[in-house]
Each structure stands twice: as structure tokens, then as C-alpha cells.
Amino acid sequence: MSPGPRSGDPSHPQGLALAPFRGLRYVPDQVRSLSAVTSPPYDVVVRPDGVVELEGADPHNVVRLILPRDGDPETSHARAAEALRRWQKLGVLVADETPALYVYEQQTADGVLQRGLIGNLRLSTPDEGVVLPHEDVMPAPVADRAGLMRAAAANLEPLLLAYHGGGPGAAARTVNGTAERPPLLATITEDGARHRLWAVTDPDEIAAVNADLAPRQALIADGHHRWATYLRLRQEQEGPSPWDYGLVLLVDTSRYPLRVRAIHRVLRQLPVAEALSAAQDTFRIEQVDGPLDTALATLADAIAASGNAYLLAGDGTFHLLTRPDERLLDASVPHDRPATWRRLDASVLHYAMIDRLWHVPDTPDHISYIHDAPAAVHKAECLGGTAVLMHPIPERTVLDLARQGVMMPHKSTSFGPKPASGLVLRSLELD
């Protein structure tokens, strides 16, 4: 399920609009391989180990641009910007001659096929109802992304938007018809996913795609902080500019449904024993058997049976927390949101547990957000902290709250498959 056509509001006649751009792409002869220069999105890379591994794959891996490691943020951003421009001068990255929309396809190792359109999306304000966010954002990541994009004058990776196309319109015909042609590039990344990219340059075809998209709205599936960054950078401009657009991958989920997965928390400085002790009077706690897959199945069963449930790990064992005390929820979870929001696992976790019971600050020194459950458990064990493993929020709940304008706590969901970073970049200096 994802957004469909917008209601006809005459005060906001413009909907989704994708502009072509001259994509920056790696020249295969200048790198070890295309797969060696790709990366997961910046907030999925498990730092620092993942960064080091990606940097070692090729000296020009895109992680050096999206997650530079050169000391303080300002210096890091300047180094990334300098690397981007140097790689263009050296011919490692070259801009396509003709502005294009790009058809992007990926097929995961387990056979999930995704196709969509990469282009420059005209930015819209929240009250226009064109792009629907569903999560709150944190100031620090937005400031970091803004500093990086500003220094590089570039959108280095697309965010992921989902929309509901319905019938066989022009956008669907373009995506699927283009995918029958030989691609501009094809590669298989280390996770076994196959990626292919094509350019759509015909002005009439691009116009037909935009006529199809115009009445529709889209849900931000992945990239809330980058979307907030786009809006901030646009506000800094005094008039029309390339910052009026931002790089996105737009996927029609009526044809290519997305998966919804949880984002787990690692409380870096809170040992499991202390977490359990603080929660023992307000949650039902039981130890569950491993391995991890078995424990996660127990978590899923608990969600279905009793609502809020969490799996704590980090000390070599697994503990299931369920049935939070209603008095705790009443005292800690804000009452100014819908009942559905108040019972979200993420809402209960952050307000009742992290804030009220554990008194853990929501800062990078104290909380890491990790998409992969085994990686979260490993990180907690290495740090002597606590991994809080979550169950995905249903997509229908995400969309219902988004349409009400209600934001979920940050890092509540992980939609995928996510586009690989490094296949096509956008330099605003070329617009």
C-alpha cells in the first residue's frame, strides 16, 4: 500500500514532477569494478567497520563522498567536495551528455525485483500534500547532510519515494519498456543484488511520464533526513535555483511492493542487566532461547499476541519484554497524538523506556540505529551495551499516520530494497 492520486485541491495544482539531469557516473575503466565503488545508503553503513571495508574495495568508493572521515564535520565535508571535483577532473566520474531520467532496476539475492525512476523531484512544502513524510528527524543528521551537500553542490545518493500508480500509465510503460533495452550499466554488488540502469532522454516521453505523475502523491520510504536537508537548502536560496529540486528514486509500489523492516537500537552505554533491572516492575520479562532467528520469531509471535514487544540482547542471551504497565504509558507517552501513534513500538520505546526508565540521551554517543539485527547484537556485545530489537510497523499504519500529518518517532521504519549509492550522482553545478 502506498499513496495514490491526490484529491483535487485548486490551491495546489502541481503534484509530482521529475526533471531530467546529467547524471554523474563512474567510468568502468577507471575503477576496479562498478560494484567496488557502490555503497549502501549512508545511514545503513555500519560505522566505522563498514566504512573501512568499503574504502578498501576501491580508492574511489562513493562512501568517501557520502561518509567522509577527515576529522571535524567542516573539514570532512570540504574533503569530500574536493574528492568529487578531483574525480571528475581525472575522468573517474563523467557526466552524461544529455539530461535524462534514469530507469533503475535491482533484483535482490532472494529474487525481489524493483524498478523505478531516478530524477530531480520538484520540492514541495508539507501543506501541499505531494510528498508525505512519516517520521520525525533529528537536527544533527540534517545539519551534517546539509553541510555535505552544500560543500559538494551535489546530491550524492537518491532518497526512496513510494507512490501508487494503479493502471498501466505512461510512467509504468516507460519503466518496463526501457528495461527491455540494453542497459547503460549492470553490476552485481557484494550482497548478491543485481543492479541495472538506463537513460530516458526523449522529451516527449519525459513529458508523458510527468503528466502521469502530476495528480499523484508519494510517501517518503527512506531518506527523511535528506528530504529535510533538501528543504533547508532550498530555503537558503533567494530565488529559483537548482536547489528547488532533489534527487529521488520513485517506485510504483502497485507494481513493485516495498518491504518494511524495523530499525534496531543499540544503547551503547547501558548494560543488559541494568536495562532489565529498570524494567522489571513495568514489563513482563522472560528469557527466550536462541539462536537469533528463533528469538526473532518469538518476538514476532509476541507482537501478534500482546502488542508492544521488544527483544533485548547483548550479553549472550535474549530477553523478551512485553505487556508494558498502562500507568507507565499514561505517565510517559504524550497524549496529544492519535491512539495508534501512542501504542507504536517506537513511541513506547523512546518515551516510556529510553526516556523514563533508562534515562538514556538520544545522542550518537548513547544510541546507534542499526538496520541489521545480527549487526546490532554484535555491536551491543562488543560495547557491553544493550541491543533493542524491534518488529516492523505495518505499512498501512505508516501511511494512515502520514495522511493525518502525524510523524512517527525517528528511525521507526526501514523500507526496502534501498537503491545502491554510487550508480548515478547529481552535481548541481551541471544543472
C-alpha positions as CSV (number, residue, x, y, z in Angstrom):
1,M,0.0,0.0,0.0
2,S,1.3,3.5,-0.9
3,P,-0.2,6.9,-1.8
4,G,-2.5,7.1,-4.7
5,P,-4.0,10.1,-6.6
6,R,-4.2,13.4,-4.6
7,S,-7.5,15.0,-4.0
8,G,-8.2,17.9,-6.3
9,D,-7.1,21.0,-4.4
10,P,-7.2,24.0,-6.8
11,S,-4.9,26.0,-4.5
12,H,-2.1,23.4,-5.0
13,P,-2.4,22.3,-8.7
14,Q,1.1,20.9,-9.0
15,G,2.0,17.4,-8.0
16,L,4.9,15.0,-8.5
17,A,7.3,16.3,-11.2
18,L,10.6,14.7,-12.2
19,A,13.1,16.8,-14.1
20,P,15.9,15.2,-16.2
21,F,19.5,15.8,-15.2
22,R,23.0,15.0,-16.5
23,G,23.9,12.1,-14.3
24,L,27.4,11.7,-13.0
25,R,28.5,8.1,-13.4
26,Y,31.7,6.1,-12.8
27,V,33.7,5.2,-15.9
28,P,34.2,1.4,-15.6
29,D,37.8,1.5,-17.0
30,Q,38.8,3.9,-14.2
31,V,37.8,1.7,-11.2
32,R,38.2,-1.9,-10.1
33,S,34.6,-2.6,-10.9
34,L,31.3,-0.8,-10.6
35,S,30.3,-3.0,-7.6
36,A,33.6,-1.9,-5.9
37,V,32.6,1.8,-5.9
38,T,29.0,1.3,-4.7
39,S,27.8,1.6,-1.1
40,P,24.6,1.1,0.8
41,P,22.9,4.5,1.7
42,Y,25.0,6.5,4.2
43,D,22.7,5.7,7.2
44,V,22.8,1.9,6.6
45,V,26.5,1.6,6.6
46,V,27.6,0.2,9.9
47,R,30.3,2.6,11.0
48,P,33.3,2.5,11.3
49,D,33.9,-1.1,10.2
50,G,31.6,-0.8,7.2
51,V,33.3,2.4,6.1
52,V,36.7,0.9,6.3
53,E,35.6,-2.2,4.3
54,L,34.0,-0.1,1.6
55,E,37.0,2.3,1.4
56,G,39.2,-0.7,0.9
57,A,37.1,-2.0,-2.1
58,D,38.3,0.8,-4.3
59,P,40.1,4.2,-3.7
60,H,37.1,5.9,-5.4
61,N,34.3,4.2,-3.5
62,V,31.4,6.5,-3.1
63,V,31.5,6.0,0.7
64,R,34.4,8.5,0.7
65,L,31.9,11.1,-0.6
66,I,28.8,10.2,1.5
67,L,30.6,9.4,4.8
68,P,33.9,11.2,4.7
69,R,36.2,10.6,7.7
70,D,38.6,13.6,7.9
71,G,38.2,14.9,11.4
72,D,35.6,17.7,12.2
73,P,32.5,17.9,10.0
74,E,33.5,21.0,8.1
75,T,36.9,19.5,7.2
76,S,35.2,16.2,6.2
77,H,32.7,18.0,4.0
78,A,35.4,20.0,2.3
79,R,37.5,16.9,1.6
80,A,34.5,15.1,0.2
81,A,33.7,18.0,-2.1
82,E,37.3,18.2,-3.2
83,A,37.4,14.5,-3.9
84,L,34.2,14.8,-6.0
85,R,35.6,17.5,-8.2
86,R,39.0,15.8,-8.4
87,W,37.5,12.6,-9.6
88,Q,35.6,14.5,-12.3
89,K,38.8,16.1,-13.5
90,L,40.6,12.7,-13.6
91,G,37.8,11.2,-15.6
92,V,36.7,8.7,-12.8
93,L,33.3,10.3,-12.8
94,V,31.9,11.7,-16.0
95,A,28.6,13.5,-16.7
96,D,26.2,12.1,-19.3
97,E,26.0,14.5,-22.3
98,T,22.2,14.6,-22.4
99,P,19.9,15.2,-19.4
100,A,17.9,12.2,-18.6
101,L,15.5,10.4,-16.3
102,Y,17.0,7.1,-15.3
103,V,15.2,3.8,-15.0
104,Y,16.8,1.8,-12.2
105,E,16.3,-1.9,-11.6
106,Q,17.6,-4.0,-8.8
107,Q,16.9,-7.7,-8.1
108,T,17.9,-8.9,-4.6
109,A,19.6,-12.2,-4.0
110,D,16.3,-13.7,-2.9
111,G,14.5,-12.7,-6.1
112,V,12.7,-9.5,-5.2
113,L,12.5,-7.2,-8.3
114,Q,12.3,-3.5,-8.0
115,R,12.1,-0.9,-10.8
116,G,11.7,2.8,-10.6
117,L,12.6,6.3,-12.0
118,I,15.5,8.4,-10.8
119,G,15.2,12.1,-11.4
120,N,15.2,15.5,-9.9
121,L,12.0,15.9,-8.0
122,R,10.5,19.4,-7.7
123,L,10.4,20.1,-4.0
124,S,7.1,20.8,-2.3
125,T,6.1,22.1,1.1
126,P,4.3,19.8,3.6
127,D,1.0,21.6,3.2
128,E,0.9,20.8,-0.5
129,G,0.4,17.1,0.3
130,V,2.6,16.0,-2.6
131,V,5.3,14.3,-0.6
132,L,4.3,12.7,2.7
133,P,6.9,12.2,5.4
134,H,6.1,9.8,8.2
135,E,9.0,10.2,10.6
136,D,10.4,12.9,12.7
137,V,14.0,13.9,12.0
138,M,17.0,14.6,14.3
139,P,18.7,18.0,13.9
140,A,22.3,16.6,13.9
141,P,22.0,14.4,10.8
142,V,20.1,17.1,8.9
143,A,22.9,19.6,9.7
144,D,25.5,17.1,8.7
145,R,23.8,16.3,5.3
146,A,23.3,20.0,4.7
147,G,26.9,20.8,5.2
148,L,28.0,18.0,2.9
149,M,25.5,18.8,0.1
150,R,26.3,22.5,0.4
151,A,30.1,21.9,0.2
152,A,29.8,19.4,-2.7
153,A,27.0,21.2,-4.5
154,A,25.6,17.8,-5.2
155,N,23.0,15.2,-4.3
156,L,25.2,12.2,-3.8
157,E,22.6,9.5,-3.4
158,P,18.8,9.3,-4.1
159,L,16.2,9.0,-1.4
160,L,13.4,6.5,-1.9
161,L,9.8,7.6,-2.6
162,A,6.8,5.2,-3.0
163,Y,3.7,6.0,-4.9
164,H,0.7,4.0,-6.2
165,G,0.4,4.2,-10.0
166,G,-2.6,1.9,-10.4
167,G,-3.2,1.2,-14.1
168,P,-0.7,0.9,-17.0
169,G,0.1,4.7,-17.3
170,A,2.9,6.4,-19.1
171,A,5.4,6.1,-16.2
172,A,4.8,2.3,-16.0
173,R,5.2,1.9,-19.7
174,T,8.4,3.9,-19.7
175,V,9.9,1.9,-16.8
176,N,9.0,-1.5,-18.1
177,G,9.6,-0.7,-21.8
178,T,13.0,0.8,-21.2
179,A,14.1,-2.2,-19.1
180,E,13.8,-4.3,-22.3
181,R,16.7,-2.5,-23.8
182,P,20.4,-3.0,-23.2
183,P,21.4,-1.0,-20.0
184,L,23.9,1.8,-19.6
185,L,25.4,-0.2,-16.8
186,A,24.9,-3.5,-15.0
187,T,26.6,-4.8,-11.8
188,I,26.2,-7.3,-9.0
189,T,27.0,-6.0,-5.6
190,E,28.5,-8.0,-2.7
191,D,25.1,-8.8,-1.2
192,G,24.2,-10.6,-4.4
193,A,21.8,-8.0,-5.7
194,R,21.8,-7.2,-9.4
195,H,21.6,-3.6,-10.5
196,R,20.9,-2.1,-13.9
197,L,20.5,1.5,-15.1
198,W,19.0,3.0,-18.3
199,A,18.7,6.7,-19.5
200,V,15.4,8.1,-20.8
201,T,16.2,11.2,-22.9
202,D,13.2,11.7,-25.2
203,P,11.4,15.0,-24.2
204,D,8.0,13.7,-25.3
205,E,8.4,10.5,-23.2
206,I,9.5,12.5,-20.2
207,A,6.6,14.9,-20.6
208,A,4.2,11.9,-20.7
209,V,5.7,10.5,-17.5
210,N,5.2,13.8,-15.8
211,A,1.6,14.1,-16.9
212,D,1.0,10.6,-15.4
213,L,2.7,11.6,-12.1
214,A,1.2,15.0,-11.7
215,P,-2.0,14.0,-9.9
216,R,-0.2,11.6,-7.5
217,Q,1.4,11.9,-4.1
218,A,4.3,9.9,-2.7
219,L,5.4,8.6,0.7
220,I,9.0,9.0,1.8
221,A,10.0,5.4,2.2
222,D,13.7,6.1,3.0
223,G,15.5,9.4,3.4
224,H,13.6,11.6,5.8
225,H,16.8,13.4,6.8
226,R,17.9,14.0,3.2
227,W,14.4,15.3,2.4
228,A,14.6,17.7,5.3
229,T,18.0,18.7,4.1
230,Y,16.7,19.4,0.6
231,L,14.0,21.7,2.0
232,R,16.6,23.5,4.2
233,L,19.0,24.1,1.3
234,R,16.1,25.4,-0.9
235,Q,15.1,27.9,1.8
236,E,18.7,29.3,1.8
237,Q,18.3,30.4,-1.8
238,E,17.0,33.9,-2.7
239,G,15.3,32.9,-5.9
240,P,14.8,30.0,-8.3
241,S,17.8,27.7,-8.4
242,P,18.9,24.0,-8.8
243,W,18.2,23.6,-5.1
244,D,14.5,23.7,-5.9
245,Y,14.9,20.0,-6.9
246,G,16.3,17.0,-5.1
247,L,17.5,13.6,-6.3
248,V,15.0,10.7,-5.7
249,L,14.1,7.2,-6.8
250,L,10.4,7.0,-7.4
251,V,8.9,3.5,-7.2
252,D,5.4,2.5,-8.1
253,T,4.5,0.0,-5.3
254,S,1.4,-1.2,-7.0
255,R,3.8,-3.0,-9.3
256,Y,6.9,-3.3,-7.2
257,P,5.9,-3.5,-3.5
258,L,8.5,-2.5,-0.9
259,R,9.4,-4.4,2.2
260,V,9.0,-2.8,5.6
261,R,11.6,-3.7,8.2
262,A,12.5,-2.5,11.6
263,I,15.4,-0.3,12.7
264,H,17.0,-1.6,15.8
265,R,18.6,0.4,18.6
266,V,21.9,-0.2,20.4
267,L,22.1,1.5,23.7
268,R,25.9,1.8,23.8
269,Q,26.4,2.5,27.5
270,L,23.6,0.6,29.1
271,P,24.4,-3.0,30.1
272,V,21.6,-5.6,29.6
273,A,21.5,-6.3,33.3
274,E,20.8,-2.6,34.1
275,A,18.2,-2.4,31.4
276,L,16.3,-5.5,32.7
277,S,16.5,-4.3,36.3
278,A,15.0,-0.9,35.5
279,A,12.1,-2.5,33.5
280,Q,11.3,-5.4,35.8
281,D,8.4,-3.7,37.6
282,T,6.7,-2.4,34.5
283,F,7.2,-5.1,31.8
284,R,6.7,-8.8,31.6
285,I,10.3,-10.2,31.1
286,E,11.1,-13.7,30.0
287,Q,14.4,-15.2,28.7
288,V,14.0,-16.8,25.3
289,D,16.1,-19.4,23.6
290,G,18.4,-18.6,20.7
291,P,19.8,-18.6,18.1
292,L,18.8,-15.1,16.9
293,D,16.4,-16.3,14.2
294,T,14.5,-18.3,16.8
295,A,14.4,-15.4,19.2
296,L,13.2,-13.0,16.5
297,A,10.4,-15.5,15.6
298,T,9.4,-15.4,19.3
299,L,9.3,-11.6,19.1
300,A,7.0,-11.7,16.1
301,D,4.7,-14.1,17.8
302,A,4.6,-11.8,20.9
303,I,3.7,-8.8,18.8
304,A,0.8,-10.6,17.3
305,A,-0.4,-11.9,20.7
306,S,0.1,-9.0,23.1
307,G,1.0,-5.7,21.2
308,N,4.2,-4.0,22.3
309,A,7.2,-6.3,22.5
310,Y,10.9,-5.9,22.4
311,L,13.9,-8.3,22.3
312,L,16.9,-7.3,24.4
313,A,20.3,-8.8,23.6
314,G,24.0,-8.0,24.2
315,D,25.0,-10.3,27.0
316,G,24.9,-13.6,25.1
317,T,21.2,-14.2,25.9
318,F,17.8,-12.9,24.7
319,H,15.1,-11.4,26.8
320,L,11.6,-10.7,25.6
321,L,9.8,-7.6,27.1
322,T,6.0,-7.5,26.7
323,R,2.9,-6.0,28.3
324,P,4.0,-2.6,29.5
325,D,2.3,-1.2,32.5
326,E,-0.6,1.1,31.5
327,R,0.3,3.5,34.2
328,L,3.8,3.8,32.8
329,L,2.4,4.5,29.3
330,D,-0.1,7.1,30.6
331,A,2.6,8.9,32.5
332,S,5.3,9.0,29.8
333,V,3.8,8.8,26.3
334,P,2.3,12.1,25.0
335,H,-1.5,12.4,24.9
336,D,-1.6,14.8,22.0
337,R,-1.4,12.2,19.2
338,P,-3.8,9.5,18.0
339,A,-4.1,6.3,19.9
340,T,-2.4,4.4,17.1
341,W,0.7,6.6,17.5
342,R,0.7,6.2,21.3
343,R,0.9,2.4,21.0
344,L,3.6,2.3,18.3
345,D,6.6,0.2,19.5
346,A,8.9,3.1,18.7
347,S,6.8,5.6,20.7
348,V,6.6,3.3,23.8
349,L,10.3,2.6,23.5
350,H,11.5,6.2,23.3
351,Y,9.1,7.8,25.7
352,A,8.5,5.1,28.3
353,M,11.7,3.1,28.2
354,I,14.6,5.1,26.9
355,D,13.5,8.4,28.5
356,R,11.6,7.3,31.6
357,L,13.0,4.0,32.7
358,W,16.6,4.1,31.3
359,H,17.3,7.8,31.2
360,V,19.4,7.4,28.0
361,P,20.1,10.6,26.0
362,D,19.2,10.3,22.3
363,T,22.7,11.2,21.0
364,P,25.2,9.2,18.9
365,D,27.4,8.6,21.9
366,H,24.5,6.7,23.6
367,I,22.3,5.3,20.8
368,S,23.1,3.7,17.5
369,Y,20.4,3.0,14.9
370,I,21.2,-0.2,13.0
371,H,19.1,-1.9,10.3
372,D,20.5,-5.4,10.6
373,A,19.6,-7.5,13.7
374,P,22.8,-9.6,13.8
375,A,24.9,-6.4,13.4
376,A,23.0,-4.8,16.3
377,V,23.6,-7.7,18.5
378,H,27.2,-7.9,17.6
379,K,27.7,-4.2,18.3
380,A,26.0,-4.4,21.7
381,E,28.2,-7.4,22.7
382,C,31.3,-5.5,21.7
383,L,30.4,-2.4,23.6
384,G,28.9,-4.2,26.6
385,G,25.6,-2.4,25.9
386,T,22.0,-3.4,25.0
387,A,20.5,-4.1,21.6
388,V,16.8,-3.5,21.5
389,L,15.5,-5.5,18.6
390,M,12.2,-4.3,17.0
391,H,9.4,-5.7,14.8
392,P,8.4,-3.8,11.7
393,I,5.4,-1.4,11.7
394,P,2.7,-2.4,9.2
395,E,2.9,-0.2,6.1
396,R,-0.8,0.6,6.4
397,T,-0.2,2.2,9.8
398,V,2.7,4.2,8.4
399,L,0.5,5.6,5.6
400,D,-2.5,6.2,7.7
401,L,-0.5,8.4,10.1
402,A,1.3,10.1,7.3
403,R,-2.0,11.2,5.7
404,Q,-3.1,12.6,9.1
405,G,0.2,14.6,9.2
406,V,1.3,12.7,12.3
407,M,5.0,11.9,12.5
408,M,6.3,8.7,13.9
409,P,9.5,8.8,16.1
410,H,12.6,9.0,14.0
411,K,14.0,5.7,12.7
412,S,10.8,3.9,13.1
413,T,10.8,2.0,9.8
414,S,13.1,0.8,7.1
415,F,11.6,0.4,3.7
416,G,13.5,-1.6,1.0
417,P,15.1,-2.6,-1.1
418,K,17.0,0.6,-0.9
419,P,18.9,2.0,-4.0
420,A,22.6,1.4,-4.1
421,S,24.6,4.6,-3.8
422,G,27.2,5.3,-6.4
423,L,25.4,4.3,-9.6
424,V,24.3,7.8,-10.6
425,L,25.0,11.1,-8.8
426,R,23.7,14.6,-9.4
427,S,26.0,17.7,-9.5
428,L,24.1,20.9,-9.1
429,E,26.9,22.6,-10.9
430,L,25.7,20.9,-14.1
431,D,22.1,22.0,-13.9
